[in-house]
Amino acid sequence: MLQRMHEFGITSRIVQAVLRAAHTNRANRVLSVNLLIGQLTFLNPGQVKVAYGILTKGTLLEGSELLISQNPGLVECQDCHFLKKIEMPASPGITGFSESLPLLVCPHCGGKGTLIRGKECQIEGMSVC
Amino acid sequence: MNRITDATGAVREVQIGVDVLDDLRKLAEANRRLLDDHRVTMIDVMGSVGTGKTAFIEQLVQSLKEAQRIVVLNGDLATTIDQDRILQHGVDSIQVNTGKECHLDAALVRNILDGLDLATLDLILVENVGNLICPADFPLGSHRRVVVISVTEGPYVALKHPHVFAEMDYVIINKIDLASIMGVNISKLVQDLATVNPHARIFQTNCRDGTGIPELIRELVGVTKDA
C-alpha cells in the first residue's frame, strides 16, 4: 500500500470523476487522461501516477495513460496589478527548490499579492473508444 | 502507448473539465455557508507535530467555554490522546482518526458537521493532522486558518515552508519562553513570515502559561463573533 497518502486521496477523486465521465459518454475503454496540476499545489505528479495505476485496476481506466501537464503559479499585486509568475522545476531535485519563495510580496512595488493561478488539479479530458 | 479500439468504436476525445481540488474548495465554501446559516464560527488549526496545537486549543477552550458552546474536532492518524486532553476541560470533542491520510478535507468535515446539532453550537475548533505541508491544500470552510509553529522547530521554518504560510490568516509562534535556549531570533522569524505572507497576523505565545493568549483571543474570536 502507498505510504504517502496525500496523492492517494486526490487521485481517488480523479479516478471517480473520470469513471463518471466515461459512463456518461458510453466509453468502452479509456485510453488516456489529460490532467493539469498547478505548481503551487502539493501534488507530486509522480506520486499521482503511481496512485492512478493502483486505483484504476479492474476499472474501465485500467492500463490507461495519465498525461500530466503542469501550470506555473501566478500572483497578482493588489496595488499595482503586477503579475509575477512563479515557476518551479517540473520535478523536485537537488537544485530545484534551493531558493525560498517570497510568494505574496510584489517584486515591483512591495505590495500584497494574491494567488490567481497554480492551485489547479483539473481533469481536462480523455481519449476513449 | 498502443491505442486499441474495439470493433464498434474509433478513438474519441472527450472534454471533462473537472477540477477535483476546486470541487473540494467549493465543498469548503458550502461548509462555510452552512456554518454561517447557523451562526457558528469554525477555526482550523494547523501545524507540525508537537508545536502546541492542542495546548493552544486548550487555552482557547479554557478562556471561552463559559461564554460559548464549543466542540473540538481532533484530527490525528491514531489515538485519542488529544481528545482526552480536551475532554478534561468539560468541552465536547470528536476524535477524527485518519489512519494514513495526512490531512482533513472538506468532505470529511461535512460528514462531521452533518452529525452535529449546529443550532446548539457557537464555535468549532478543528485541530488538523500534525503536518506542515498537506493541510494547506485542503480548506475546510473555516472562518479562520491558523498555523501554530514553535521555536523548537528552529529558526528557518517560515522560509522552508512558504506555501503553508501563504495560505494562513494567523501565524502563532509558540514556546517563546524557549527562544533564547533554542537560539532562535524571534524578530527574524517574524520578518521571514512577513516576507512569505504579508497578509497574515502574527502572534507570539506560550500556550503552557497563557502568555499572549488574551490578545490573540480578542482578535481571533472577538472579531469573528462581531462579524
Boltz contact constraints between the chains, C-beta under 6 A:
constraints:
  - contact:
      token1: [A, 5]
      token2: [B, 100]
      max_distance: 6.0
  - contact:
      token1: [A, 5]
      token2: [B, 101]
      max_distance: 6.0
  - contact:
      token1: [A, 5]
      token2: [B, 102]
      max_distance: 6.0
  - contact:
      token1: [A, 6]
      token2: [B, 102]
      max_distance: 6.0
  - contact:
      token1: [A, 6]
      token2: [B, 134]
      max_distance: 6.0
  - contact:
      token1: [A, 9]
      token2: [B, 101]
      max_distance: 6.0
  - contact:
      token1: [A, 10]
      token2: [B, 20]
      max_distance: 6.0
  - contact:
      token1: [A, 13]
      token2: [B, 20]
      max_distance: 6.0
  - contact:
      token1: [A, 14]
      token2: [B, 20]
      max_distance: 6.0
  - contact:
      token1: [A, 17]
      token2: [B, 18]
      max_distance: 6.0
  - contact:
      token1: [A, 21]
      token2: [B, 16]
      max_distance: 6.0
  - contact:
      token1: [A, 25]
      token2: [B, 14]
      max_distance: 6.0
  - contact:
      token1: [A, 28]
      token2: [B, 6]
      max_distance: 6.0
  - contact:
      token1: [A, 28]
      token2: [B, 9]
      max_distance: 6.0
  - contact:
      token1: [A, 31]
      token2: [B, 3]
      max_distance: 6.0
  - contact:
      token1: [A, 41]
      token2: [B, 137]
      max_distance: 6.0
  - contact:
      token1: [A, 42]
      token2: [B, 133]
      max_distance: 6.0
  - contact:
      token1: [A, 42]
      token2: [B, 134]
      max_distance: 6.0
  - contact:
      token1: [A, 42]
      token2: [B, 137]
      max_distance: 6.0
  - contact:
      token1: [A, 65]
      token2: [B, 1]
      max_distance: 6.0
  - contact:
      token1: [A, 100]
      token2: [B, 159]
      max_distance: 6.0
  - contact:
      token1: [A, 101]
      token2: [B, 162]
      max_distance: 6.0
  - contact:
      token1: [A, 102]
      token2: [B, 195]
      max_distance: 6.0
  - contact:
      token1: [A, 103]
      token2: [B, 162]
      max_distance: 6.0
  - contact:
      token1: [A, 103]
      token2: [B, 166]
      max_distance: 6.0
  - contact:
      token1: [A, 104]
      token2: [B, 166]
      max_distance: 6.0
  - contact:
      token1: [A, 104]
      token2: [B, 197]
      max_distance: 6.0
  - contact:
      token1: [A, 105]
      token2: [B, 198]
      max_distance: 6.0
  - contact:
      token1: [A, 112]
      token2: [B, 198]
      max_distance: 6.0
  - contact:
      token1: [A, 112]
      token2: [B, 199]
      max_distance: 6.0
  - contact:
      token1: [A, 120]
      token2: [B, 19]
      max_distance: 6.0
  - contact:
      token1: [A, 121]
      token2: [B, 19]
      max_distance: 6.0
  - contact:
      token1: [A, 121]
      token2: [B, 20]
      max_distance: 6.0
  - contact:
      token1: [A, 121]
      token2: [B, 21]
      max_distance: 6.0
  - contact:
      token1: [A, 122]
      token2: [B, 19]
      max_distance: 6.0
  - contact:
      token1: [A, 123]
      token2: [B, 16]
      max_distance: 6.0
  - contact:
      token1: [A, 123]
      token2: [B, 18]
      max_distance: 6.0
  - contact:
      token1: [A, 125]
      token2: [B, 14]
      max_distance: 6.0
  - contact:
      token1: [A, 125]
      token2: [B, 15]
      max_distance: 6.0
  - contact:
      token1: [A, 125]
      token2: [B, 16]
      max_distance: 6.0
  - contact:
      token1: [A, 126]
      token2: [B, 14]
      max_distance: 6.0
  - contact:
      token1: [A, 127]
      token2: [B, 11]
      max_distance: 6.0
  - contact:
      token1: [A, 127]
      token2: [B, 13]
      max_distance: 6.0
  - contact:
      token1: [A, 128]
      token2: [B, 12]
      max_distance: 6.0
  - contact:
      token1: [A, 128]
      token2: [B, 14]
      max_distance: 6.0
  - contact:
      token1: [A, 129]
      token2: [B, 5]
      max_distance: 6.0
  - contact:
      token1: [A, 129]
      token2: [B, 9]
      max_distance: 6.0
  - contact:
      token1: [A, 129]
      token2: [B, 11]
      max_distance: 6.0
